[in-house]
Amino acid sequence: MSTIIVLGMLSTFGPISLDLYLPALPELAQDLDASASSAQLSITACLLGLAVGQLIAGPLSDRFGRRRPLIIGLVLYLITSAACAFAPSVTVLLVLRLLQGLSGAAGLVVSRAIARDLYSGRRLVIVFSRLMLVSGLAPVIAPVLGGQLSRVMTWRGIFVVLAAFGAVLLAAGLFGLRETLPPERRLSGGVPATLRGFRSLLKDRLFVAVVAASGFAGASMFAYIAGATFVLQRVHQLSPQGFSFVFGINSLGIMAMGQVGGRLAHRWSPSRVLGIGLLLNLLGATGVATTVLAGLSLPFLLGSLFVMVSAVGLVFPTATALALADYPHQAGTASSLLGLGQYVAGAAVAPLVGIAGEDTAVPLGVVALACSLCATAVFVLVALPAVRRRHLDETADLPALTESPQR
């Protein structure tokens, strides 16, 4: 259980780095004399760093073991988080946020790889659901804590808090995790072997479809992350504390749906659970788009956002288990491509939701619906046929998904 807690903490790099300073984002834009879209680019920069960094940390963890890349990444995260607090301009902040994401990516990719080292089969789906329970606390606590911190400190102080968080995770990584990839299971061959590994993964239609579907579904959530602070605070006049409360409720929805997914995995195939998650995501996104285009009241928007965002709690754990199932010896590399799909899609949509300014919610609704439609289309048109070709039905699992844990 302690390993699950530490892995869950390591998987919080994304939400904690993105969510903690969200209530102070309007203040950041004003202090640095930047537009709303420019301020939202700080989210994009971090997302890009988290995406690209996983491509680096994943293969390195397959070659050198899990602990070494993880510890190096944690140290660099601590340093870059502290440096963000002293950024003199939005341009410098964007560079530092990119570096912060690059270093924090090690925690994301290595935590998933360690889970795949230790577990397989339906048990792996359940473990990723439990990781969602732990890591899901971050988006619950981060905006609430950020809202309270914004009352007593500037956005610069919040980045100091992020540096302290990095120090806590460094201690957890040093003392709470053992090496799970013994030398005899590590890959060799350097860059050519890494490229061959990427090529073999990209030839797998099911793997690519699952990565794309989870990436597009995640992009609808990242559109919400980037746009909600302005839509809820500027358009609907919520206070930073009120925004933090709404954000926390939606994050609780992610946690709850993650646990529902773990229970469903006992009875249903991962592909079926993933399909349900994507359907709920599409339902919520449709509600968001309808609400903002028709000018409906705030309760309709909040309810639709809750359904759309909570569905990610079903999508991410199940998609991760499906993507890593057939690649126990390339868990780091496969995990890096999975993370790349999720964070690149998020980075692409983050600035779009602010493109029309701070006083409209229409871009948020349109972008979220487009992303969710793409996720559903990829799943139906590519993933399901690939599942059928592998002789799966609604109650069967992948042939590679065995029930016994690997230790």
Buried (B, 14 or more C-beta within 10 A) or exposed (E): EEBBBBBBBBBBBBBBBBBBBBBBBBBBBEBBEBEBBBBBBBBBBBBBBBBBBBBBBBBBBBBBBBBBBBBBBBBBBBBBBBBBBEBEEBEBBBBBBBBBBBBBBBBBBBBBBBBBBBBBBBBBBBBBBBBBBBBBBBBBBBBBBBBBBBEEEBBBBBBBBBBEBBBEBBEBBEEBBEEBBEEEEBBEEEEEBBEEBBEBBEEBBBBBBBBBBBBBBBBBBBBBBBBBBBBBBBBBEBEBBBBBBBBBBBBBBBBBBBBBBBEBBEEBBBBBBBBBBBBBBBBBBBBBBBBBEEEEEBEBBBBBBBBBBBBBBBBBBBBBBBBBBBBBBBBBBBBBBBBBBBBBBBBBBBBBBBEBEBEBBBBBBBBBBBBBBBBBBBBBEBBBEBBEEBEBEEEBBBEEBBEEEBE
